[in-house]
Structure formats: C-alpha cells, structure tokens
Amino acid sequence: MSRNISLRKLSCNGRTAALRALLLVDDGLSAQQALASVLDAPVAHGASGNSREKSHTANAGRCQGLSAQDRALCTELVYGCLRTELRLNFLLGRVLPRPQGLPRPMQILLALAVYGLLFQDKVPSHAVVYEAVEQARALFGQGLARVANGALRSLQRMGEEPAQPSFYAGQSGVKKYRHGAGGTDSFLGKCIFYSIPLWIGELWRSAYGDEAALRLMQRSFERPWAALRINARHTDGAALHAVLAAPQAEGRASAIAGLSGAATESGATEQDSLQYHTDIADRVDKNENNEGQGNGHKPVAIGQWGLAFAPGTMPREALGLDLRQWLARGALSWQSAGSQQALLALGLDRWHEPVWDACAGHGGKSTALMEWGVPVSLCTDRSFARLRGLPTQCTTLGLPVPPHCLADAIRPPVGQWPGHILVDAPCSGLGVMGRRPDIRRREPQHLAELEVLQQNMLRVLADILQPGRELAYITCTLNPAENERAVDQLLENNSDLTIERQWQTGHSHPWLEGMFGAVLRKKG
Ligand SMILES: C[S@@+](CC[C@H](N)C(=O)[O-])C[C@H]1O[C@@H](n2cnc3c(N)ncnc32)[C@H](O)[C@@H]1O
C-alpha cells in the first residue's frame, strides 16, 4: 500500500501532520525541511538542492490551514520524537513482538503515542491512546487498531518504570542495540535512555571518559535553549536588547505557531530555523504545563548583543512588536548561542583585516561579524541553496553585501588572501543534537569522509594564508578527530603555523551546545 495514498485517510491535525513529517524525515529530509513541507512553509534557505528531497517535498501530504495550536503540536512531536527515538523504539520492542515488521506509518504513529504517554504530561493518556488507535484503524483496519491498543495499554501498565535509566540496563532486548559494538549493558542502557546511538556514546566515552560522555548524552537529550542576536547596527538595537535582556514578565512568552515561514523568509539560517521550531515546541510544551511564563526567567547574555533563553522563556514580543516583525526589520537574527559564543571566544570580533568566510552558508557568522564591525570581504560556499540566502540576509540587516561566489574551499577562487580566513567547517554536528535531533540517524561511516574534507580544506587554505594573518577553524561537533586532531595534524605539516587560541564548550556546560574552535596564525 502506498503510504501517501493511505495517509489521505487521515484527517489533518497536529498528530497526523507529525506522522507525515516523520515519514519525510525517513526519506532523508531534515526535520526542518519536513516540517516546512508538511505545514506548507517554504524553506527559503537551507533546503538541499538534492532532487530526491525535492521530489519528496513535492509529493508530501500537506496539512494546510492547521490551527496555530496544531502546527505547534506537530512541531513539538516531530522534534520530540526524533530526540527520543531510540528510547521510544526500545519501548515498542518491549510491548510488541516484532515492531519493525509493522508498516512504517504504523511504527511512527505508535512512536508518537509512546512519546505522548511519556513526555506530554498534560495530554491525557486516554486521548493519546484513543487517537493512535483510531489512526491505526483508519489506515490499516481493525486488526492493527487492536495491536495499537494492546501495545499502548501494556506500556501504560509499566507505570513509571520507563522513566528510570536503570530500566534500560537490565532488559533482554538491550543487546540487539549493540550491533556488534562493545559497551556494557549499563552503558548501553544509558545510551538508550538518552536516545544516543551506541557509536556516538562510545566515541564520547573513549574520547572524554565516562562522566563526560554521560553528561553529553544527557545534554543532547534535553530541550535546547533558544537564542537570538540583536543587530548592533539597528537603530532600535540597544532598546530592544535592554527589553529582551530583562527578566521576562508574566505572559510575555507564549506559544506561537506557524513561524517557520517567517523565520526563513526573513533570512534565518537552517540551523536557526531549526532552533526556532524547537523554541516553538518548547513554548507549547510549557504552555500545556502552564509554566515557563512569568516566573522571572532572565536570559543569559552572549557577549554584548546575544541572548540565550531557557526552554519556554523566549518572549513573543518586545517594544510592541512581535519578534517576527523585528526579524523582518533586520533588528535581530536567530543564531544559536554556541555559534555566537564561538566567534567571541576565539576573538574573531577583534579582527580588523579583511575576512574571507570560506564556508559562509547563508551567512550566519559573516553577518554577525559585520554587525560587530569586522570587515568581511569575501563569502564563498559550495552550496548554491545556502549561499543564495546571503544577499537577502545582509540587505535585511542593513549590511553591505560582501562579494560572494560559489566555490569549493578545496579549489579556492583566489590564490592568495591578504586578510584572515574563517572556516566554519561542515562537520558531524554531534554537539548540536538537542537542536538538530535527526543527526542521530546518521551512520558513523560518514565521519571518515568529513575528516578528509576538513583536513583538505585546512591544508589548502593554510597555504593561501599570508604571514601574520589568522585562520579560524570552527565546528559544531564533539569529536577529537574533527577538532583537536585535525588542528594538530595541520600544525604538524605546517611548521610556519602556530596555534593562537583554542576553545571548546565545556562538557558540563549546563546549556551551551557543543562547539569547537581554533585560531592559527602564520608566522612572519
Ligand atoms: C557549518 S555550515 C556553515 C554555516 C555558516 N557559516 C553560517 O554561519 O551560517 C558548513 C558549510 O560548509 C559548506 N561546505 C561543505 N563542503 C564545502 C566545500 N568543500 N567547500 C566550501 N563549502 C563547503 C556547506 O555548504 C555549509 O554551508
């Protein structure tokens, strides 16, 4: 049975929209792209130009005209299910003999229901079960409706047990998650509890030790903080910052939905839109719980212009305008706290010579630097889909559009560069899984490819760097092979380079995502 045909039997609501979006994620779309497709919010930037993805987007069942609440519920469910996927699947394996033998839409609707039972405290369990059973009946008939009912009732009978990490260590089903890899049952149980693939857990454990690995797993499982960057050059920037930096008063943070379009149209990056989606989900969750508003949450300052908000506390409006309107007016950008902090911690805001951003993407880091007065003089990227967003982004923010062109950093468009070079490298993204939960689905094999790409970029760009100038290397991953070792290797092969500064998010940092950066200087 074609799943698109069968899905037409479902009415559109938050849960069925989430089911459609998760099927698109199965097909290779990011969570953000899938949500945009289903909720009919075009992704202005960041959507891959990949034709396979485009065809899925075109064929996706859309849920137009959903209420704000349903759109927000859909967003929460998609991000929540992806963030907790391994745990949800494990639990389904406890209450069903062979869940992987079920049709994929059935597996997903059950996972959505398990997520509801485990994590959506204020949605009555009977409503979650009823809806899943009705969906199963509409799609597959009475037989699978009974299966859904039986499985979810069994899960309910487990009570609070699945909320305890210890529950996952001793279970017989735990071993099949090992896939031949090592790891004790206890560690494997924690990976399942925090929904981290064993290969990532093991990578962290061998690189950073048991305690740090656990902390990183826990952080990746938690809802991410949301962040924004106020445009230092905007006439209302200072006033806006003052208002947003104050403790959030009662009722200022509230659930809003349907913002994906606003975020992308206004030039937000893919990462930032993802963050925004997550933020929406956070707000909805908090609203369901009737908390997270008006309890005096104070955002954390990131440098002079950035602000990070605990889940559920980003306000909806400031100075009489919705934040979407400030975004459209170029007074702020969505940018993760880690991205802003990396630039500041590495001292790139103090660069005075012309900067070439060799992996500029949509220009998130370049525009931040320009707002802070750094002369960005060239932006290149290998992806047209990403780079094409840069001019609009600059114009919206009132910044000059720097010269920009499509270019592979390994085959650079210039033979020499008189200033500094920024390499915000493509990486495995293991530091940002809270915000980009679908990264969990990637296979470990892609790491080796990335490492070669990163090393080649660094080698080629280091050759171009002039004496006395700096090359900054940034990743959003926690993997020594992509971080410290990549830098060490470059230093080993280039005796004319010295390391000036190196920075990495602390493993126990309570909310900042995992970022790494190093600044290398050419002697002379
Ligand atoms: C982490 S993202 C950069 C994000 C961007 N700096 C920002 O702040 O919005 C990495 C970028 O590297 C680009 N990229 C991947 N391989 C590349 C290559 N060989 N040459 C140049 N850019 C590449 C990707 O298209 C992506 O935009």
The ligand as an ORCA input file, in Angstrom:
! r2SCAN-3c Opt
* xyz 0 1
  C      28.551     24.782      9.343
  S      27.976     25.202      7.784
  C      28.396     26.909      7.663
  C      27.390     27.803      8.311
  C      27.645     29.258      8.058
  N      28.999     29.653      8.298
  C      26.730     30.086      8.926
  O      27.123     30.543      9.983
  O      25.562     30.236      8.533
  C      29.162     24.488      6.723
  C      29.080     24.963      5.318
  O      30.138     24.360      4.566
  C      29.681     24.237      3.250
  N      30.596     23.299      2.551
  C      30.619     21.956      2.600
  N      31.640     21.493      1.869
  C      32.276     22.562      1.344
  C      33.395     22.735      0.494
  N      34.081     21.691      0.028
  N      33.757     23.985      0.163
  C      33.073     25.055      0.620
  N      31.996     24.952      1.418
  C      31.603     23.722      1.788
  C      28.255     23.772      3.390
  O      27.505     24.058      2.233
  C      27.800     24.595      4.589
  O      27.166     25.773      4.172
*
